[in-house]
Amino acid sequence: MAVLETRNLKAYYHLDVYGKKIVVKAVDEVSISFNQNEIYGIAGESGCGKSTLLKTLFDAVEPPLRVVDGDVLYIDENKPVSIYKIQPSERRKFKWKFISYVPQGSMNVLNPVTKIMDTFEDFLKPHANGFKIGELRDNILQHIVELGLRKEILDAYPHQLSGGMRQRVTIALATILAPKIIVADEPTTALDVVTQRGVIQVLKDVQAKYKNTIVLVTHDMGVHANMTDRIGIMYAGKIVEEGKTEEIFEKPLHPYTKFLIESLPQFGEKRKRESAPGSPPSLASLPSGCAFHTRCPFAMQQCRDSVPQLAEVERGQKVACWLHSGVKV
């Protein structure tokens, strides 16, 4: 059952560069349904629109970013509610029932001159519902311990913790209200491999405990392979392939997806790994037709002329590619 949906969502940056108006199509006609009790991954190269998509899901849209069309729907008691049609005064309270955000880099969340316990208390007080400070602290301590963190960190300042520990604290802060949905934007960026594993394990433990939905953005296909249930491949502001993670890794349909998977190193292999040729196009000046055709070794004239639509071709797997336009479901 879906808990969050986007419908033909368009989110563009409207920029004024030296007097010239520029429109950056960061999210362009994206329709996704996120299901209850799943980890959904969004993959793609840097600059393809992944983080902007998360901002629209979390209602963190600020100028110069605008939602120009489409909708983001939160499913409340089986009824879809448009987050952008709720009055701003009520939106924050409504939103916190559903969704929390784990950003890139813990220092975007943690105040460097505030102890971790004080940060938790400041966050929880508006939601305390009559709890006394002592009761709040007991709940915070219990939550921290349940996630495998030492209680001593609550008396520390952020700079006294390692990068990986700060990221775990950020995840604990984002999940203490047991939200239905967690959106995580590159939560393992700038962490070493061992620390990444610890952060990923905390997210998996949270999901297993609360049976909620995690929307995970990362360009690391290895993380997706080990963590996500379904995956959406994003390129130039659009979803170009979607399906169960295992099936996409076993049989990728879009040439771009194949390049992403092929770039992963494997134990025992010494051959050079191949990545997609060339560079991603500018989202302010997209090529005609399929945006990937300038890099695709299988490009046809149809690819240059027309934009393929995301359609199901087999076993719940969707792809937007003219190579599969004749495949019957």
Secondary structure as GFF3:
##gff-version 3
##sequence-region A 1 329
A	DSSP	beta_strand	2	17	.	.	.	ID=ss1
A	DSSP	beta_strand	20	35	.	.	.	ID=ss2
A	DSSP	beta_strand	39	43	.	.	.	ID=ss3
A	DSSP	alpha_helix	50	58	.	.	.	ID=ss4
A	DSSP	beta_strand	65	76	.	.	.	ID=ss5
A	DSSP	beta_strand	79	82	.	.	.	ID=ss6
A	DSSP	three_ten_helix	83	85	.	.	.	ID=ss7
A	DSSP	alpha_helix	88	96	.	.	.	ID=ss8
A	DSSP	beta_strand	99	102	.	.	.	ID=ss9
A	DSSP	three_ten_helix	106	108	.	.	.	ID=ss10
A	DSSP	alpha_helix	116	124	.	.	.	ID=ss11
A	DSSP	three_ten_helix	125	127	.	.	.	ID=ss12
A	DSSP	alpha_helix	133	146	.	.	.	ID=ss13
A	DSSP	three_ten_helix	151	155	.	.	.	ID=ss14
A	DSSP	three_ten_helix	158	160	.	.	.	ID=ss15
A	DSSP	alpha_helix	163	175	.	.	.	ID=ss16
A	DSSP	beta_strand	181	185	.	.	.	ID=ss17
A	DSSP	alpha_helix	193	210	.	.	.	ID=ss18
A	DSSP	beta_strand	213	217	.	.	.	ID=ss19
A	DSSP	alpha_helix	221	227	.	.	.	ID=ss20
A	DSSP	beta_strand	230	235	.	.	.	ID=ss21
A	DSSP	beta_strand	238	244	.	.	.	ID=ss22
A	DSSP	alpha_helix	245	250	.	.	.	ID=ss23
A	DSSP	alpha_helix	255	262	.	.	.	ID=ss24
A	DSSP	alpha_helix	301	305	.	.	.	ID=ss25
A	DSSP	beta_strand	311	314	.	.	.	ID=ss26
A	DSSP	beta_strand	317	319	.	.	.	ID=ss27
A	DSSP	three_ten_helix	322	324	.	.	.	ID=ss28
###
